[in-house]
Amino acid sequence: MKIEILEPSGYCSGVNRAIELAISARKENPLKRICVLGKLVHNNDALQELSKMNIETLDNDMSVVDSLSDDTIVILTAHGHDKNIENILNKKNIKFIDATCPFVKQALRIITNAINTNKEVIYIGKKNHPEANAALSISNKVHLIDINEKFDPSITNDKNPLVISQTTFSDLEVNALNKEIKNCIPNATIHNGVCNASTSRQKALLSLPKDVELIYVVGGKNSNNTKTLFNLAKKNFPNSKVLMIENKNEINKKDLKGLNYIAISSGASTPLSIVSEIKSYIELLGN
């Protein structure tokens, strides 16, 4: 049985940075309360490791922020955050660590610059995703179009808006919406917001030979870049079995029966140890 781990695998640089910031905060402050507003990354196995270090995961809303005491250390997630949260933390004199992915930060700066030059922004994202919420918090001139919806040109009167997307989608789905927007607003400025970490994993998946029999897509159930990989696999490999799992505990031995070629793709917030465990477990079951 051939079992192929698609590269890149393991944490992307943005997720790795966020995890390292959290670990460093605990090492430097062994007795203080440390909490994350929202999920630091969208992977339950990674969050469990943080929980073992007594790093709490709290809901990301204003009422939670209001309840925090000034001796708490707050970590803001890799996906970005409502800019008003920083204002509240500063007023309460609460120390915080901004773990926003640098690529997401760059996208938020591009949006801010557009707003400052009197442009409106069409943001292609997913409703209620923290990254989309961070973008929308910048200004009421940032207008969300959900990746699963058709473009409604009435959302803006700007004849030359900036169009930018959430980082975790695929170029294929974003380009389709970009084309639709351009047809309605020919002078719209398109900026490709999909990050390299997402794109490289998608390219590795799409380069698989068509005779692959089973594709495991490994990642958190609420990880958007993992869902994108899963949807790409389902669409482009109709003759292969495609399963989305979080870890080896979700592998069913029956799915492996009689197979010769299995591929393992993983989201950008999936620990490398989980991917390696899955491969070892499949080998064990195969033997």
Protein Blocks (a to p, Z undefined) as FASTA:
>chain_A
ZZdddddedjdfklmmmmmmmmmmmmmmmmbccddedjfbacfklmmmmmmnopacdddd
fklmmmpcfkbccdddfkbpafklmmmmmmnopacddfbdfklmmmmmmmmmmmmnopac
dddddehiaklmmmmmmpmkbccddfkbccdfklpcbfbbcddddfkbcfklmmmmmmmm
mmmmmmbccddfbdfklmmmmmmmmmpcfkbfbdcddddfklmklmmmmmmmmmmmmmbc
cdddfblmlpcfklmgopabdcddddfkbcfklmmmmmmmmmmmmZZ
